[in-house]
Amino acid sequence: MTTYDSGGPFGTSIDAKTLRNTLGSFGSGVIVVTAAGAEPHGMTCQSFASLSLEPPLVMFAPSRNSQSWPRIRESGTLGINILASDQQWISDQFARSGTEKFTGIRWKPSPLGAPILDGVTAWLECTIVDELDGGDHTIVIGRVNSVKSHTQRAPLLFHRGQYLRTERDAELRVIVP
């Protein structure tokens, strides 16, 4: 078990499992980051946030162990696909390593060619402007070039290791696999 010295006044240490469980209390949306190349590439990510409105910047954090991120990075232009509540299967498919991720996936190119998945609640097209060290992840900063939002589509959410989705009546339900 990995433990971290919190550096706090009480000299406590935090094990990786406890930290993961605690951070899992923060719900997040689920995105698929895509890029075009000789063939399209993509990966699921839940570490995503708005960074700046002026200039328009977003950030996400792929794992340093990701096999997909190096291929996506080569393109320089990214599609950030914010998944809708009925797209858990797409999240699962793009989270797998070494599989044909675009099998059965319908998509169109963004203005600069990044794959935009059909049915997402929103998408952003970004150009990579910086990468920073984020421990066992890389923090990627992207400048937003174009966007489209489908306000009638509810988002897919992830909380405490489970997918959730919002219903129109604001009830939160766990999606049972």
LINSUL-V919907 format. One record per pair of residues at least 24 apart in sequence whose ideal C-beta (glycine too) atoms are under 10 Angstrom apart, sorted by the first residue. I is the first residue (numbers start at 1). GAP is how many residues later the second one is. D is the distance in whole Angstrom. If there is no record, write none. Layout:
i;gap;d
I;GAP;D
I;GAP;D
This chain:
i;gap;d
16;120;10
20;141;9
21;139;8
21;140;8
23;137;10
24;134;8
24;135;7
24;136;5
24;137;6
24;138;9
25;134;8
25;135;6
26;132;10
26;133;8
26;134;9
27;130;5
27;131;7
27;132;4
27;133;8
27;137;7
27;145;9
28;127;10
28;128;10
28;129;7
28;130;5
28;131;8
29;53;6
29;54;7
29;92;8
29;93;9
29;126;5
29;127;7
29;128;6
29;129;8
30;51;9
30;52;8
30;53;5
30;54;10
30;55;10
30;57;8
30;58;8
30;60;9
30;61;5
30;64;10
30;65;9
30;125;8
30;126;5
30;127;7
30;128;5
30;133;8
30;134;10
31;27;10
31;29;7
31;48;9
31;49;6
31;50;6
31;51;5
31;52;7
31;60;9
31;63;9
31;89;9
31;91;9
31;92;9
31;93;9
31;124;10
31;125;9
32;47;8
32;48;8
32;49;4
32;50;9
32;51;6
32;55;9
32;58;6
32;59;7
32;61;9
32;62;5
32;63;9
32;69;9
32;73;9
32;75;10
32;83;9
32;84;10
32;85;6
32;88;8
32;91;10
33;27;6
33;29;7
33;33;10
33;35;8
33;36;8
33;39;6
33;45;6
33;46;7
33;47;6
33;48;8
33;61;9
33;81;9
33;82;10
33;93;9
33;107;8
33;109;9
34;34;10
34;38;7
34;41;9
34;43;10
34;44;7
34;45;4
34;46;8
34;47;6
34;60;8
34;67;9
34;68;9
34;71;10
34;73;8
34;75;10
34;76;9
34;80;6
34;81;4
34;82;7
34;83;7
34;89;9
34;91;10
35;33;9
35;34;10
35;36;7
35;37;4
35;38;8
35;39;7
35;40;4
35;41;8
35;42;7
35;43;6
35;44;7
35;78;9
35;79;6
35;80;7
35;93;9
36;36;10
36;39;6
36;41;7
36;42;10
36;43;8
36;71;10
36;73;7
36;74;9
36;76;9
36;77;5
36;78;6
36;79;6
37;34;7
37;35;8
37;37;6
37;38;6
37;76;9
38;33;10
38;36;10
39;32;9
39;61;9
39;62;10
39;63;8
40;31;10
40;32;10
40;35;9
40;39;9
40;61;8
40;62;5
40;65;9
40;67;7
40;69;9
40;73;10
40;74;9
40;75;5
41;26;10
41;27;6
41;28;9
41;29;9
41;30;5
41;31;5
41;32;9
41;33;9
41;34;8
41;53;10
41;60;8
41;61;9
41;73;10
41;74;8
42;26;7
42;29;9
42;30;7
42;36;10
42;37;8
42;39;8
42;48;9
42;51;9
42;52;5
42;59;5
42;60;7
42;63;8
42;65;9
42;72;10
42;73;7
42;75;8
43;24;9
43;25;4
43;26;7
43;28;9
43;29;7
43;51;6
43;52;7
43;53;10
43;54;9
43;58;8
44;24;9
44;37;10
44;39;8
44;46;8
44;47;5
44;48;8
44;49;8
44;50;4
44;51;4
44;52;9
44;57;9
44;114;10
45;24;9
45;35;9
45;46;10
45;49;9
45;50;9
45;92;10
45;95;9
46;37;10
46;45;9
46;49;10
46;110;10
46;111;9
46;112;5
46;113;10
47;87;9
47;90;7
47;92;9
47;93;10
48;32;7
48;34;8
48;76;10
48;92;10
50;74;10
50;94;9
51;88;10
51;90;6
51;91;9
51;92;10
51;93;10
52;89;9
52;91;9
52;92;9
53;91;10
55;74;9
55;88;6
55;89;8
56;68;9
56;70;9
56;86;9
56;87;7
56;88;4
56;89;8
56;90;10
56;91;8
57;69;8
57;72;7
57;73;9
57;84;6
57;85;7
57;86;6
57;87;7
58;66;6
58;68;6
58;82;9
58;83;8
58;84;5
58;85;8
58;86;6
58;89;10
59;67;10
59;71;9
59;73;9
59;75;9
59;80;6
59;81;6
59;82;5
59;83;7
60;66;9
60;77;9
60;78;9
60;79;8
60;80;6
60;81;9
60;82;8
61;71;9
61;73;5
61;74;9
61;75;9
61;76;4
61;77;7
61;78;5
61;79;7
62;69;10
62;72;9
62;75;6
62;76;6
62;77;9
62;78;7
63;71;10
63;73;7
63;74;6
63;75;8
64;69;9
64;70;8
64;71;8
64;72;6
64;73;6
64;74;6
65;32;9
65;71;8
65;72;9
66;31;8
66;71;9
66;72;8
67;30;6
67;31;7
68;26;8
68;27;10
68;28;10
68;29;8
68;30;10
68;33;8
69;62;10
69;68;10
69;69;7
69;71;8
72;42;9
72;56;9
72;68;9
73;55;7
73;58;8
73;65;9
73;67;8
75;37;9
75;38;8
75;39;7
75;52;10
75;53;8
76;36;9
76;38;10
76;50;10
76;51;6
76;52;6
76;53;10
76;66;10
77;33;8
77;34;9
77;35;5
77;36;6
77;37;5
77;48;7
77;49;7
77;50;6
77;51;8
77;65;9
77;68;8
78;32;9
78;34;9
78;36;6
78;37;10
78;46;8
78;47;7
78;48;5
78;49;8
78;50;7
78;62;8
78;64;6
78;66;10
78;67;10
79;28;8
79;29;10
79;30;9
79;31;5
79;33;9
79;34;9
79;35;3
79;36;5
79;37;5
79;38;8
79;41;9
79;44;6
79;45;8
79;46;6
79;47;8
80;30;10
80;34;9
80;36;9
80;40;9
80;42;9
80;43;6
80;44;4
80;45;8
80;46;6
80;62;7
80;64;8
80;67;9
81;26;9
81;29;10
81;33;9
81;34;8
81;35;6
81;36;5
81;37;10
81;38;9
81;39;5
81;40;9
81;41;8
81;42;5
81;43;8
82;35;10
82;38;6
82;39;5
82;40;4
82;41;7
82;42;8
82;67;8
82;68;9
82;71;9
82;73;6
82;74;8
83;34;8
83;36;9
83;37;6
83;38;7
83;39;10
83;70;9
83;72;7
83;73;4
83;74;9
83;75;10
83;80;10
83;82;10
84;33;9
84;35;6
84;36;6
84;37;4
84;38;9
84;66;8
84;68;10
84;69;4
84;70;7
84;71;7
84;72;6
84;81;9
85;36;8
85;68;7
85;69;4
85;70;6
85;71;5
85;72;8
85;78;9
85;79;9
85;80;4
85;81;7
85;82;8
85;88;9
85;90;8
86;33;8
86;67;9
86;68;9
86;70;8
86;79;8
86;89;9
87;30;8
87;31;10
87;32;6
87;33;7
87;34;9
87;66;9
87;68;9
87;69;6
87;76;10
87;78;10
88;68;6
88;70;10
88;75;5
88;76;10
88;77;8
88;87;6
88;89;8
89;88;10
90;27;7
90;28;10
90;29;8
90;30;9
90;66;9
91;65;6
91;67;8
91;72;7
92;71;9
92;85;8
110;35;8
110;36;6
110;37;10
110;38;9
111;34;7
111;35;5
112;33;6
112;34;8
114;31;9
114;32;10
116;30;10
116;32;8
119;31;8
119;34;7
120;28;9
120;29;10
120;30;7
120;33;7
120;35;9
120;36;9
121;28;7
121;29;6
121;30;8
121;31;9
121;32;4
121;33;7
121;34;5
121;35;8
122;25;7
122;26;7
122;27;4
122;28;6
122;29;9
122;31;8
122;33;8
123;24;7
123;25;6
123;26;8
123;27;9
124;24;8
124;25;9
